[in-house]
Amino acid sequence: MSLHFSEATHQALLAKVPSVTGRELPEWYREIDDGPCFSRFEDRVHWLQDEHSIAHGHATAIAREHHRLRVSRGQH
């Protein structure tokens, strides 16, 4: 089941990522880039949860923002 956050909730979750994970967002984006190649968004979220013990909401926000950045750079 995927979560659909409002933009305000998404931004609030992103703002808390460093304090709840101990890592800044760019570190998480590199982790995703260097991690396993998943074709599905939900697989990336589950990998972040399982491999790095991140709560579902924060993992979803990280994966969502990573995807947005890739799209904005033309790296679908």
Steps between C-alpha positions, in 0.01 A plus 500: 500500500652830402458820695403820324616798701400859458788724396509649851528156659766398249709808582455445875619140469802607291592763758511233772707245304841619627392495864326160485757324280825678586565560129433795270274463195785510242654200679174310462477591132852363446404188695205444265717568193765255623252240626316227315325594177126491562250577227214561744475792741356281776801265472732794574286596800502143636876474446558820701275364774652153510866579436522823701217468755327818386133553582265464204404869485859622497609232252214601269593868526867428423413281199240750376742794519779295339264420212402868464866602480575236237202609288600866528847404368353293219619171654173309499 
